[in-house]
Each structure stands twice: as structure tokens, then as C-alpha cells.
């Protein structure tokens, strides 16, 4: 259980620092916006590139990744269906679908993989799937549903190639697939810049909490409850059913996929919502509540399947 507690403690401390910064106004009225733009346009693309450029792309074809992909599609599909029926809008529904199935595989998934599963590389398939496929698709939808959706057709079709998050992911995959080694004078500065991504996202999240109302109130209450239920209960349940019933995974392999599926919604989703100016409170509340709820869920999964 040390990995679960350690991962959540790290996140809580950094968010708390951001909250204090916002409360005291040390970064000024534009502090959150600056951190968000820094993470989205600079730090996160650098992090995605350096992570994927040295990754083993063979994990993309593993059965564990298929379980992750199918469980993610299942819960996101449920949210999208409800969003369409309820008329929540494309952008807002996209953010909610991400909060339903996009797990915190980085700053929380890695320590949990180390301390609970015993191998940090076990989170790599989830990380690759989200960075290579889910993120580019989601930000493209957000682009096309907002300001990026205007203009000639050829410009809209090239939207993924104009988005920094997508560019960082695709460039990293291209380098990994080519087998080339990026020279240290190039990789080291990018690694240094990429290391700002997670702290910047968490600090911006903490600043965003300052002066905000309590979660699960107002017009976003139902979308948040749906996203949290799908993320913390629906996705691990679907992953368990697929892994054990369809792919025949047992023991440690079954534990791996269920634990990673039970991780809460990732903090960088708040960055996407803030950048595109849609579903910000939905993202903030869903991340916060799913992080709290996922603690007993992860402990229970590890106790039952471990």
C-alpha cells in the first residue's frame, strides 16, 4: 500500500502549494493561466517527446494494452452517449469522456507501478496508448469544436499537426520507430523542460481551487458524478471482466491491468480544459473527486487481487 499512499501524498502536497500560491497571490492574477500555457505549449510536448522517443513501441501490441484500450473506449462511450442525449455539447462531452477513462499514468501511475506492482515499466502501455492515440484525438476534437474548427477543410484536416501536444507525441513515436538516438545536447534540455510539466499542471490545479466552490454542486454535478463513477468503478470493472473473461489473464497480469485502470483521472486534463476554455469545472471536480475516491478503490483492488 506504500505506493498508493506515496503517489497520492506527492500530488496532494504540490496541489496544496499551488493553493497557497493562489491564496496569497504570489503569482499575480494571471498565474494559473501562465502555468497552464507553459504546460500545454512547452513543457508537456517536451515531456511527451522525451518519453516516447526512448520507449519500446512493441508494448503497443500487448494484450494488456488491448484491455486498457477497450475499457477506456467503453467508459468514454457511455459518457459520450449520455452527453449527446443530455445536450452537453461537443467540447464539454469530450472533457467528460476524458475524465471517465484517461488515467493518471504519469505522476501517480509510476510510483504505484513501482511500489504495488513491482515494475515501473508496467504502466508504459497505458502511457503510450494515451499519449499516442487518445490525446491527439481528443485535442483534435477540441480544436475542431472550438476556434480550430473554422477555416478551409485542408486546414481543419491538418489540425493534429498544429497542436503542440499532438506534435510532441507524434515526433517521439517517429524517433522511437526509426531507432535513432537523439544527441544528448538536444535531449537533455528537452528533458529539463519536460520536467516542468507535472509540477506546472499540479500548481495550476491548486491555484484553480483557490476561491472555488465545493465540488459536486451546480450545473456540473451530474456530469461530474457520471465521470467519477465511470472512472473509479466502471473502468476497473470493465478491465477486470475483459482481462479475466476474454483474455484469460490471471495473477499478477490481472492485477496489473485492473490497478492501472483504477487510477484516477489525470491532472493534465485540467490543462486541456483550461486551454480550450471548456468544461473547466467539470475537469477540476472530476479529477479532485476521482483522486479521493480512487484511494480506497486501489487499496481494495490490491488487497483482493494481490
C-alpha positions in Angstrom: 0.0 0.0 0.0 3.0 2.3 0.3 3.0 3.1 -3.4 -0.7 4.2 -3.4 -0.1 6.4 -0.3 3.2 7.8 -1.7 1.7 8.7 -5.0 -1.3 10.5 -3.6 0.8 12.3 -0.9 3.1 13.8 -3.6 0.1 15.0 -5.6 -1.6 16.4 -2.6 1.5 18.4 -1.4 2.1 20.0 -4.8 -1.6 20.9 -5.2 -1.6 22.4 -1.7 1.4 24.6 -2.6 -0.5 25.8 -5.7 -3.5 26.6 -3.5 -1.3 28.6 -1.1 0.2 30.5 -4.0 -3.2 31.3 -5.3 -4.5 32.3 -1.9 -1.6 34.7 -1.3 -1.5 36.0 -4.9 2.3 35.5 -5.3 2.0 34.7 -9.0 -0.5 37.5 -9.7 -3.9 37.3 -11.3 -2.6 35.5 -14.4 -0.5 32.9 -12.5 -2.8 30.0 -13.3 -3.1 31.0 -17.0 0.6 31.3 -17.4 1.3 27.9 -15.8 -1.4 26.3 -17.9 0.0 27.8 -21.2 3.6 26.8 -20.1 2.5 23.2 -19.6 0.4 22.9 -22.7 2.6 24.7 -25.2 6.1 24.0 -23.9 6.6 21.6 -21.0 4.1 18.8 -21.9 5.1 18.5 -25.6 8.8 18.2 -24.4 7.8 15.6 -21.8 5.8 13.6 -24.4 8.7 13.7 -26.9 11.4 12.6 -24.5 9.2 9.8 -23.0 8.1 8.4 -26.3 11.4 8.8 -28.2 13.1 6.3 -25.9 10.1 4.0 -25.5 9.7 0.4 -26.6 6.8 0.5 -29.1 6.4 -3.2 -29.0 4.3 -2.8 -25.9 1.6 -1.3 -28.1 0.7 -4.8 -29.3 0.4 -6.4 -25.8 -2.8 -7.9 -24.6 -2.7 -5.6 -21.6 -2.9 -2.6 -23.9 -6.0 -4.1 -25.6 -7.7 -4.4 -22.2 -6.8 -0.8 -21.5 -8.0 0.4 -24.9 -11.3 -1.4 -24.8 -12.1 -0.4 -21.2 -11.2 3.2 -22.0 -13.4 3.1 -25.1 -16.3 1.5 -23.1 -16.5 4.1 -20.4 -15.8 7.1 -22.7 -18.5 5.8 -25.0 -21.0 5.7 -22.1 -20.2 9.3 -21.2 -20.5 10.4 -24.9 -23.8 8.7 -25.3 -25.2 10.4 -22.2 -23.7 13.7 -23.2 -25.4 13.5 -26.6 -28.7 12.7 -25.1 -28.4 15.4 -22.5 -27.1 18.0 -25.0 -23.9 18.8 -23.1 -22.0 20.0 -26.2 -19.0 18.5 -28.0 -16.3 20.2 -26.1 -17.8 19.6 -22.7 -18.6 16.0 -23.5 -15.1 15.4 -24.8 -13.6 16.6 -21.5 -16.1 14.5 -19.5 -15.2 11.4 -21.6 -11.5 12.0 -20.9 -12.2 12.3 -17.2 -14.1 9.0 -17.4 -11.2 6.9 -18.9 -7.9 8.9 -19.1 -5.9 7.6 -16.1 -3.1 9.3 -14.2 -0.4 7.1 -15.6 2.5 9.5 -15.0 3.0 11.2 -11.7 0.7 8.7 -9.8 0.8 5.6 -12.0 4.6 5.3 -12.0 5.0 5.3 -8.2 2.1 2.9 -7.8 3.6 0.6 -10.5 6.9 0.6 -8.6 5.6 0.0 -5.1 2.4 -2.0 -5.7 3.1 -3.9 -9.0 6.9 -4.0 -8.6 7.8 -2.8 -12.1 7.6 0.8 -13.4 7.5 -0.4 -17.0 4.1 -2.0 -16.5 2.5 1.4 -16.8 4.2 2.1 -20.1 1.5 0.5 -22.3 -1.2 2.8 -20.8 1.1 5.8 -21.1 1.8 5.1 -24.7 -1.8 4.4 -25.6 -2.9 7.7 -24.0 -0.1 9.8 -25.5 -0.1 8.4 -29.0 -3.8 7.9 -29.6 -6.2 9.3 -27.0 -4.5 12.7 -26.5 -4.1 13.6 -30.2 -7.7 12.5 -31.0 -9.1 14.4 -28.0 -7.3 17.7 -28.7 -8.2 17.5 -32.3 -11.9 17.2 -31.4 -11.5 20.1 -29.0 -9.7 22.1 -31.7 -12.4 21.4 -34.3 -15.3 22.1 -31.9 -13.8 25.5 -31.0 -11.7 28.1 -32.8 -9.8 25.4 -34.6 -13.0 24.3 -36.4 -13.1 27.4 -38.6 -11.4 27.8 -41.9 -10.9 25.7 -45.0 -11.2 21.9 -45.0 -7.5 21.3 -45.6 -6.6 23.4 -42.6 -9.0 21.5 -40.4 -7.6 18.2 -41.6 -4.1 19.3 -40.6 -5.3 20.2 -37.0 -3.3 17.4 -35.3 -0.1 18.7 -36.9 -0.7 22.2 -35.5 -1.3 21.1 -31.9 1.8 21.1 -29.6 0.6 18.1 -27.6 0.0 16.0 -30.7 3.2 17.2 -32.3 5.3 16.2 -29.3 3.6 12.7 -29.2 3.9 12.0 -32.9 7.5 13.3 -33.1 8.5 11.0 -30.2 6.9 8.0 -31.8 8.6 8.7 -35.1 12.0 8.8 -33.4 11.4 5.6 -31.5 10.2 3.8 -34.6 13.2 5.0 -36.6 15.6 3.6 -34.0 17.6 6.9 -34.0 19.2 8.2 -30.8 18.7 11.9 -30.1 22.0 13.5 -29.2 22.4 14.5 -25.5 22.8 18.2 -26.3 19.3 18.1 -27.7 17.7 15.6 -25.4 19.0 17.0 -22.1 17.4 20.5 -22.5 14.1 18.9 -23.6 14.2 16.6 -20.6 14.8 19.6 -18.3 11.9 21.5 -19.9 9.7 18.4 -19.8 10.3 18.0 -16.0 8.3 21.2 -15.5 5.1 19.7 -16.9 3.7 17.8 -14.0 4.6 20.4 -11.3 3.2 23.2 -13.5 -0.1 21.2 -14.0 -0.5 20.5 -10.3 0.3 24.0 -9.3 -2.2 25.4 -11.8 -4.7 22.9 -10.5 -4.1 24.1 -6.9 -4.4 27.8 -7.8 -7.7 26.9 -9.6 -9.0 25.5 -6.4 -8.5 28.8 -4.6 -11.8 30.6 -4.2 -13.7 27.9 -6.0 -16.9 26.4 -4.7 -17.1 22.9 -3.3 -17.3 20.1 -5.9 -20.5 18.3 -6.8 -22.5 21.4 -6.8 -24.1 23.5 -9.6 -24.8 22.6 -13.2 -21.7 20.3 -13.4 -22.9 18.0 -10.6 -24.4 15.3 -12.8 -21.6 15.2 -15.4 -19.0 15.0 -12.6 -20.8 12.2 -10.8 -21.1 10.3 -14.0 -17.4 10.8 -14.9 -16.3 9.8 -11.4 -18.5 6.7 -11.3 -17.2 5.6 -14.7 -13.6 6.3 -13.8 -13.3 4.8 -10.3 -15.8 1.9 -10.6 -16.8 1.4 -14.3 -13.4 1.3 -15.9 -11.7 -1.1 -13.4 -14.8 -3.4 -13.5 -14.7 -3.5 -17.3 -11.0 -4.1 -17.3 -11.3 -7.0 -14.8 -14.1 -8.5 -16.9 -12.2 -8.3 -20.2 -8.8 -9.3 -18.7 -10.2 -12.4 -16.9 -13.1 -13.4 -19.1 -11.8 -12.6 -22.6 -8.0 -12.6 -22.5 -7.6 -15.1 -19.7 -5.2 -13.1 -17.6 -4.6 -14.3 -14.1 -2.5 -13.4 -11.1 0.0 -10.6 -11.5 -1.1 -9.8 -15.0 -4.7 -9.4 -13.9 -3.6 -7.2 -11.0 -1.6 -5.0 -13.3 -4.4 -4.1 -15.7 -7.0 -3.6 -13.0 -4.8 -1.4 -10.9 -3.8 0.8 -13.8 -7.5 1.1 -14.9 -8.5 2.1 -11.3 -6.1 5.1 -11.3 -7.9 8.4 -11.1 -8.4 11.0 -13.9 -5.1 12.7 -14.9 -4.3 16.2 -13.8 -3.3 17.3 -17.3 -7.0 17.0 -18.4 -7.5 20.3 -16.4 -4.8 21.8 -18.6 -6.7 20.8 -21.8 -10.0 22.1 -20.4 -8.4 25.4 -19.4 -6.6 25.9 -22.7 -9.7 25.4 -24.7 -12.0 27.2 -22.2 -14.5 24.4 -22.0 -15.5 22.1 -19.1 -13.0 23.6 -16.7 -15.1 23.0 -13.6 -16.1 19.6 -14.8 -12.5 18.6 -15.2 -11.4 20.1 -11.9 -14.1 18.5 -9.9 -13.9 15.1 -11.6 -10.1 15.0 -11.1 -10.4 16.0 -7.5 -13.2 13.6 -6.6 -11.9 10.7 -8.6 -8.5 11.1 -6.9 -10.1 10.9 -3.4 -12.4 8.0 -4.3 -9.7 6.0 -6.0 -7.7 5.7 -2.8 -10.0 3.0 -1.2 -10.6 1.5 -4.6 -6.9 1.0 -5.3 -6.4 -0.4 -1.8 -9.3 -2.8 -2.2 -8.1 -4.0 -5.7 -4.6 -4.6 -4.4 -5.9 -6.5 -1.4 -8.3 -8.7 -3.3 -6.2 -9.4 -6.4 -2.8 -9.2 -4.8 
